[in-house]
Structures are given as structure tokens and as C-alpha cells.
Amino acid sequence: MSDNNTQKFENFLLSEYQNIAQAHFKSIETISSFFRYYLLIMSIPISSIAVISQIGSNKEKVSSIILKYNLPISFIIFCISLIGLGIFGYIINLRFDSVLYARVVNGIRKYFYDASELEINFKLRQRALPQSPQLPSYHEKSFFLPVVFVFAIMNSLYFFTGLALYNLHFFLNEDLFKATEGGFITCIKELVNIILAFPLSFVLIAFFFFSHFVIYSMLAYRRETSYLKSNIIGIDIDGVINKHREHFCSLLKKNANKELNPEDIFVMPVHEDARLNITREDEREVFNDPIYWDEMPAIENASNVIARLKNIFKLKIFIFTCRPWPDVESTEQLIDVLTKFIKKSQHASSRILLLRLFTKGKLLHKYKFIKSIINWLKEEPLILLTKRWLKNHNFRYDKFVFEKGNDYSSDPRGKFKNRFYIGRKKKLRFFVEDDLEKAIKLSYICDVVFLISHPYNEPNQKLPEEINKLREKENFPSNIIRVKNWNEIYQHARRLL
């Protein structure tokens, strides 16, 4: 990194340090404000009782009012306890934001401490605050757990009161009304006796009390493990775990009687490169042949590396593929291609059988609803075939995504079922891609994108200068790492994880 870039980066860090430090203190102020609001809400029933007792002191005892309107009062008390639980959850997240800001500040502090050439002994004596971006912990046993305990006690007391008042309608008798003559304290004792009469109430109260600690622990675990990141790696199929260029050229010669060197494919799709004299129809001769998908050779060692990423680093494997098949222009051609494909396919799923039924008979093809069903099921054979290919080549995965719609659009408003939409939704941490355009878009979603090098994503003297500029490393985001094979991906992952 040049001195100029280093200076710019350090200036950015200093500005970030100031902004994050201010956000940290503001988050603490916000926590204090919401805690005051919480206490205000919790005091509403007590204030109401005080007002009622003053108004009704000469007319009716407070205890009699509670007994008379026990159901609506119990509903209000329940609502207050649930509101308290909601505020509790919100304050927890505010505290976690404060911890996140503290971690950012610690990371910036570490950068400048590491950049300093002073002796380590001097730096350690001067430093009083941590410089690890992993500290403080989200689960703060000594600092925030007492706050959780206070929330649990107060919310549970209201929950207990609401439960007792609700159970009053089972005990509304003359003895209970006489007990109110002893005053408010005597009435409370009767409420406790009512709770004791219902063993299930103890279970509910205990559950509500300990749910505060469970919620805190679960949210802390989520923040530590999956907030703003995940342990998921997305993997494309074509060009990433299979040798699609070599296989395409082999079938092109067989089906279209045209020869093409795999190393001469500098543009994808192939028909967009005028030098090669490959038409869209030539591509269809290959892609509409089930042999192309079924006998695709796998890249050596890819399945082994993926297995190690899954078993050693505990990464979840999401397999993605976009295969707009069948590539036809009319419904008649679609039915013809599907019929040939089904005859060659040995799958017997319910959807394949349904598709086989609707592609038979010329008269059925005239009805729109039949055509709609065929369009709905048309991708099913290739989905099953792709899953079988993955299984036969020992690729183990946690989720398989057959992309639908526009596979190049990263606009979240589109909600296409593609790698960009799912990448945002699942917070994919890594992605292995061979398409440079998609890799650049994914770099704004994932922490790191591994770009498998191919002639169609590398600079080449035979390509125009404007295309070569886009393919040079310095012209795309720094979190895109160009790799040659899966061993390099494993080495990078070992350093990053």
C-alpha cells in the first residue's frame, strides 16, 4: 500500500473512531432514557391504585373495586408485563449496539498501536483499554446480567398479579368478599392463596421469569455468531465445480459439427463473441441435450475441499446454479424438448410423471392452463438431474438453490430467487464465483468473493481495451480474491476464519 493510500486510510479510521465513539455514548444515553420510560410504565398501576383509593375512600374500598373488575384489570396488568418484556428486548439490543461500537473502537485502537514503532513494554504500560475487536463480550455476566435479573423480577411480579386477578373469577364467593374488609394487605394474601391453588400458575410464572435470561442468552449468541455475518459459503456450479468449457466444446463438435478450443472462450455466453462464429442456435443444440448436464466432468479435488470447509471450519454449504433450460422460443418446441429429455431421464418423481402426462397428446397443448402447468414444471427434470450429478460426484451441501428469474439483477426490489437476494437474506459470508459481473455485485453483499480464474474473466490481448480494464484486479473491489483452484480457496479460508 502506498504512503498516500495509507494516510487516507488512517484519516478515515480517525474519523470513524470519533463517530463511533459518539454513537457509543449516545447508545448508553438511549438505554438510560428507555429505562426511565420502563419505570414510568411500571408505575402506572400503582399510581392508578393511589388515585382510586383517594377518590373512592368514602364510597368503596380499593380491594372491592379490584374484585369487582378483576378481569379487565388483569388484562391491563398482563399487557404491562408484556410491554415490559418488549422494552427489555429493545434495551438488550441497544446494549449490544453499544458493545459493537466498543469493538469497532478497540479494532481501530489496535491498528494504531500496531503501526507504532515504540517498544511493546511501553505500549502495554500506557494502554488501559482493550485493543481486541472481540471484546467486550456480548454476554456480560457481571455487568448486564444483574439488569436482566431486575427486569425479570419486575415483569414477573406484574405477570403474577395479572394471573392472580384472572383466577379470581373461580373464587368469587362470600368468604373472599369478607376478606377484603381486612384491607388491601389481606386482599393480597388472598391473591397469593389463589395462585397456590393453581399449580400450573407456578409453571407459567417460572417460565416467564426465566424467559428473560433465555432471551438475553439467545440474542447474545446471535450477535456473536450470525449478526452482520454468517458461517455460510455460497458456491456456483458451472465453471466453479465443473469443467463446463471443455464439455461444451466436446458436445458442440458432436451436436453442431463445430470445433472450438476451450481456451479461446473469452466471452460468456459464447454466442456474444463474433470471432468464434457460434450462434445462439448452436448453443441450444448443446444446452438442450441432457447429456451436457448429466455427463459434465467435475473439477478434481473440489468435493474434497468443500467437505473440509464443512467439516473443519463448520461452514454451511449453499450450492447455486442458474440454468435457464429449456432454451426454446415456442411452447411446441418446449414440449418437444421436454419429451425427449424425459425419455432419456430415469427419474420418476411425481412432478416428472405429471409433466409426462401433460406433454402427451396434441390436443392438450392448445389449452392455456395446460401450457401454464408445463411452464411451471419445465425446470423440474433439470433440477433433479443437477441434484443427482452433485450426489454422484460426492458434493455434500446444506441447501441447493436453483435460481429463477433474472440471475443478474441485484436490486432487492425485484425479489428474484437468485444468489443476490438469498445472499442478503442469509448474510452469506463467502462466495465462490466464476462470473466477474456477479462477483462484483456479490462483493457488496459477502465479506469475501473468490473468483475462479477463466479466460472469460481474465484480461486478454485479443479483447478490447475497455473490457481488459474491467478485468484487471485493481479495478474491482478489494474483497474479491482471484484464485486458480480449490486448494487456493482452502488456504485463503484457513487464514480468514
Buried (B, 14 or more C-beta within 10 A) or exposed (E): EEEEEEEEEBEEBEEBBEEBBEBBEEBBEBBEEBBEEBEEBBEEBEEEBEEBBEEEEEEEBBBBBBBEEBEEBBEBBBEBBBBBBEBBBBBBEBBBBBBBBBBBBBBBBBBEBEEEEEEEEEEEEEEEEBBEBEEBBBBBEEEBEEBBEEBBEBBBBBBBBBBBBBBBEEBEEEEBEEBBEEEBEBBBEBBEEBBEEBEEBEEBBEEBBEBBBEBBBEBBEEBBEBBEEBBBBBBBBBBBBBBBBBBBBBBBEBBBEBEBEBEBBBBBEBBEBEEBEBEEEBBBBBBBBBBBBBEBEBBEEBBEBBBBBBEEBEBBBBBBBBBEBBBBEEBEBBBBBBEBBBEEBEBEEEBBEBBBEBBEEEEBBEEEEBBEBBEEBBBBBBBBBBBBBBEEBEBEBEEBBBBEBBBEBBEEEEEBBBBBBBBBEBBBBBBBBBBBBBBBBBBEBBBBBBBBEBBBBBBBEEBEEEEBEBBEEEEBEEBBBBBEBBEBBBEBBEEEE
